[in-house]
Amino acid sequence: MTNKADSNKEFNFTKSDFERVRTLIYQRAGISLAESKQEMVYSRIARRLRATGLTSFSDYLNDLEAGRMGDEWEAFVNALTTNLTSFFRESHHFPLLAEHVRDLTGPITIWCSASSTGEEPYSIAMTVCEAFNSLTPPVHIIATDIDTNVLATAEQGVYGLDRIDKMSPERIKRFFLRGKGGQEGMVRVRPELRKLVSFKPLNLLADGWPLQGQFDVIFCRNVMIYFDKATQRKILARFVPLMKPHALLFAGHSENFLYVSDALKLRGKTVYELEAGRAAR
């Protein structure tokens, strides 16, 4: 990409514009955008230009930085947040989660730190219900995400049938209600399951997190891959005091926390626990 406009594009988008976007999203959300994300950035932020009635990236970014656009910072972050998720993604984690919670006495608290559209926290909820053979297990799940749009979807708990096509008929019958009439082809998570989960907006880079107490389990899967090592180290250092001595931390399949934290040790495949003596007192 050069600093000249691409005549085939609706809006002027220069290398300087791209570098500004990279800097702003890193400062705001800790996301490190690779050079290869230029077209993705153009496509997603061009939608914000259309929505705000602006005609150039330069004007948009100037107004954003000057604070002249109300809640546009939230829309900017939402636009650049990737939300790839599915029910029971990385399925090897859930039997270990079930085994872990069965060994605990309630109340049990779980934090899903990147809930996206809800599939992960609801998968956690289904797992603990099965572990306790109850729709009212002694478990509370806090599900957070920086993207307020996906949180709104998650709270509704409504999905297309294609989202659950790999789930067993038994699970579907137990945990979902099928839509009728205008909702045909959709399912809704059962009210009992939804009551187990509280959804809240949270930026992992924020100075303060709206969380209280310590957790028995933390899910932070496929999030750290968007951060550089310094940011990963900072976030993991803040996780440690929030973990009970027996707590488990679940990571994504391509993430390795051992290289950025000496407070953790491997418990299983991309599952971590505290090193002896590292729990907060």
N, C-alpha and C positions, 0 to 999 in steps of 0.2 A: 504494500500500500504506500502511495506517495502522498505528499501534501496537496496535490492537485485533486480537483473534484473528478469523480467518475461520472462521465456523461450518461451512463446507463442507469444510474441510481436516482431515485426520487429526490434525495437530499444530499447535499455536500457532506462528505465524511472523509476527513483527512487522517493521516497518521497521528497528528497532534490531538485530534479529537479522541481517537482510540486510546492514546496514552493518558489523556485526562480521565476517561471513563475508568481505565484500569486503576489509576491512582485513587479515584473517588470511591470505587467499590471496595478497594483494599482498606482504605481508611474507615469506611463505614461498616463493613461487614467482614473484613479479614479475608475476602476471597481474592485469590491470586489468579488472574486471567492470563492464560497463555497467549502467545502471538497468534496461534491457530484459531483463536476465538473471535477474530475480527468480523467475520461475516455474521456470526451469531449476535455479536454486540450491535452491529448495524440493524439487523432485523428486529431485535427486541426493543431497542431504544427508538427506532423509527416509529414504532407504534405509539410511544410516548409523545413524540413530536406531533403526530396526527391528533392525539387526544388533547394536547394542550394548544393546538393551533399554531405552533411555531414552524418555521421553515428551514432552520439550520441547526445542526448539532451544536455549533458554537454558541448560538443564542440560548439554546436549551441549557447547556452546561453553565453558562454565565448566570442565568436566572436561578438555576439550582443552587449554585455556590453562594449566590447573594441572598438566598432565603426569600426570594420573591414569588415562590410557587406553592405556598401552603403546605399540604401534605405530600408534595411530589417526591420528597426523599423516600418515603415509604413505597411509592409506586416504582421509583427507580430501582430500589433494592429488590422488590418483588419481581421486576422484569428480568433481572440478571441472576435470579436464584434458580438453580436446576432442581427439579423435583421428580426424580425417577424412583418409583417405589412400587411395591406389590405386596399382597398378603403373603405372609410366611416366607418372605425373601430371605435367602441364606438360611434355609430350613434347619440346618444342623444346630443352630443356636437354641431352638425352642425346647427340645428335650432336656437340655442342660438347665434352661430357665425353670422348667417344671420341677426337675429334681431339686434345684436350689430352693425354690419357695416352699416345697413340701417339708424341708428340713427347718423352716423358720416358724416362729410363733408370731402371730399378728399383733398389732397392725403392720403390714408390710408396705413399704413405699418404693415405687419404681419411677425413675425419670427417663422418659424418651425425649432426648434433646433435639431431635430433628424429625418431627412427626410428619411433615409433608401433608398429604391429603388424608392421613389417618390410618392407612393400611397397617403401618407398623404398630402403633399403640393398640389398635384393635386386635392385631395378631397376639400381642402380649396379653391383652385381656382374655382372649379365648384360651390361651395357654394356661393362665392361672385358674380360670374357671374349670378347665379339664383336670388340672392338678388337684384341686380341692373338690372336684365333682359337685360344684355348686355355682349358680349364677350370682351368688353374693359372697364371694371369697373375702377374707380379711385383707384386701389389697386396695391401695389407691395408686393410680397411675397419673403422673403429671406429664402432659405432652406439650412440648414447646416447639416453636419454629419462628424464624425471623420473618417469614412470608405470611402476611396477614390474609392474603387471598386463599392460600391452601388451608389455613386454620379454619376459615369459614366453611370450606368444603368438608373438612374433617369433623367439625361439630355437627353437621347435618347427618353424617353417617349414611349417605345414600350413594349407591354405586351401580354401574351397569352390570348385567349378568356376566359379561365377559371378564370382569375383574375377579370373579370367584370361580371361574370354570375349572380351575385345577384343585379346588377344594373338595373334600369328600362330601357326599350327600348328607352324611350324619352331621357334619359341622354346619353345613348350610341350613339344615332343618333346625338345629339347636340355636344358632346365633343370628339368623337373618329372617326378615319378613319380606315376602315377595309382594311387589307392587301390582296393583290392579287398575284397570281403566287407563287413565292417562299416564300412570306410572308403570305400565306393563313393560317388562324388560329391565326393570330396576329392582334393587333390593335395598332394604334399610337394616342397619344394625339394630338388634333388639334393644329396647330401653334399658334392660338390666345391664347390658354390656356397656352402653354409653354412660351409665351412672358411675362406672368404675374409672372413667377417664375425665380429667380436667384439662382443657386446652387453654394455653396462655401464650401470648407473643413474647419472645425472648431472643435477644441478639447475644450470641456467645462472646462478642467483643465488648459488650456494655460493661461499664465499671461496676454496676451492681446487678445481681440476678435476683428476680422476685421469687426466691426459693427459701424455704425454712427447713431446718433440721438436716438429718443425714438420710441417705438412701441405702436400701438393700441391694438395689440393682440400678445401673445406669446404662442406657443404650445410647451410643454415639457412633452410629454406623454410616460409613460412606459420606462423612462430613469433613473429616480432617484432610482428605485428598484435595480439598479446595483451598487449604491454608498452607502457608510456607512453614518451615520447621520452627521458626521463632514463635509464630502464632500457635502452632500445635503445642509447643512446650508451655506456653503461657496458659492455655486452656486446660491442659492436663494437670498443671500445678493447682488450678482452681477446683478441679474434680476431686482431688485426693482428700481434702478436708470434708467433702460432702459424702464420702463413702464410709459406711459403717465398717468395722474391722473385718467382717465376713463378706463384704459387698463384692459383686461382680461387675465388671465393665465390659460391655460387648462392643467390638469394633467391626468395621467392614472388612470384606475379604481381601482387599488390596492395601490395608492399613497395618502398619507395624508401630506400636507405641513404645517398644523397648528401646528404640533408638533416640527417643525424645524425653523419656522419663525413667529415672532410676527408682521411682517409688512403686513401680508395678512389676509384676512377674506374670508369665504366661500360665494360665490354668487349663486352657484347651485351645482349640482352633479359633484364633482371633477373639479369645475371651481372657480377660485379665483379672487379677486380684492384687491386693496390696502386698507389698513386701512386708515381712514381719517387722513390727515396730513402727510402721509408717502411717498407721491410722491416726486420725486426729484425736486428741484427748480433751 
